[in-house]
Amino acid sequence: HVALNLNGRRSAIDGRTMRHSGYGVSLRIRKRIEEAFSWIKTVAGQDKTKFRGRDGVGWAFTFAAAAYNLVRLPKLMAVPS
């Protein structure tokens, strides 16, 4: 995914890409995914792991992702009124 640059610099995205509805959908989905990774890094302490090796780091990441899902659960189960 390449994001549009709005800071006055040259951007790799032009109108041909932005006019498609899928571009907006991609931005929304990307934001949702990035929020999860941000939470895992800051709150769950995965910015600097305390483990070595794929097994230990993978287990810690899976545990942090499960914790994030538990944090989100009440909002997901709320009945819209």
C-alpha positions as CSV (number, residue, x, y, z in Angstrom):
1,H,0.0,0.0,0.0
2,V,1.2,3.5,-0.9
3,A,-0.4,6.4,1.0
4,L,-1.1,9.8,-0.5
5,N,1.3,12.5,0.6
6,L,-0.4,15.7,1.6
7,N,2.6,17.6,3.0
8,G,3.4,19.5,-0.2
9,R,6.0,17.1,-1.4
10,R,5.6,15.0,-4.5
11,S,3.4,12.0,-4.1
12,A,3.5,8.6,-5.7
13,I,-0.3,8.5,-5.7
14,D,-2.2,10.3,-8.4
15,G,-5.9,10.8,-9.2
16,R,-6.1,7.5,-11.2
17,T,-5.5,5.5,-8.0
18,M,-7.6,7.7,-5.6
19,R,-10.7,7.7,-7.7
20,H,-11.4,4.0,-7.1
21,S,-13.5,3.0,-4.1
22,G,-11.0,0.3,-3.2
23,Y,-8.5,2.9,-2.2
24,G,-10.7,4.3,0.6
25,V,-11.5,0.8,1.7
26,S,-7.8,0.0,1.8
27,L,-7.1,3.1,4.0
28,R,-9.8,2.1,6.5
29,I,-8.6,-1.5,6.8
30,R,-5.0,-0.4,7.1
31,K,-5.8,2.0,9.9
32,R,-7.6,-0.8,11.8
33,I,-4.6,-3.1,11.4
34,E,-2.1,-0.4,12.4
35,E,-4.1,0.3,15.6
36,A,-3.7,-3.3,16.7
37,F,0.1,-3.3,16.1
38,S,0.5,0.0,17.8
39,W,-1.3,-1.3,20.9
40,I,0.8,-4.4,20.9
41,K,4.0,-2.4,20.7
42,T,3.1,0.2,23.3
43,V,0.8,-1.3,25.8
44,A,1.8,-5.0,25.6
45,G,5.5,-4.2,25.6
46,Q,6.4,-5.8,22.3
47,D,8.5,-2.7,21.1
48,K,11.5,-4.4,22.7
49,T,10.9,-8.1,23.2
50,K,12.3,-9.9,26.2
51,F,12.7,-13.2,24.3
52,R,15.2,-14.6,21.8
53,G,14.3,-16.9,19.0
54,R,11.3,-17.3,16.8
55,D,9.4,-19.6,19.2
56,G,9.7,-17.2,22.2
57,V,9.0,-14.1,20.2
58,G,6.1,-15.7,18.3
59,W,4.5,-16.9,21.5
60,A,4.8,-13.5,23.1
61,F,3.3,-11.8,20.1
62,T,0.4,-14.3,19.9
63,F,-0.2,-13.8,23.6
64,A,-0.2,-10.0,23.1
65,A,-2.6,-10.2,20.2
66,A,-5.0,-12.4,22.2
67,A,-4.9,-9.8,25.0
68,Y,-5.7,-7.1,22.4
69,N,-8.7,-9.1,21.3
70,L,-9.9,-9.4,24.9
71,V,-9.6,-5.7,25.3
72,R,-11.7,-5.2,22.1
73,L,-14.3,-7.8,23.0
74,P,-16.7,-5.6,25.0
75,K,-16.9,-3.1,22.1
76,L,-17.4,-5.8,19.6
77,M,-20.2,-7.4,21.6
78,A,-22.0,-4.2,22.4
79,V,-25.5,-4.1,20.9
80,P,-26.0,-1.0,18.8
81,S,-29.1,1.0,20.0
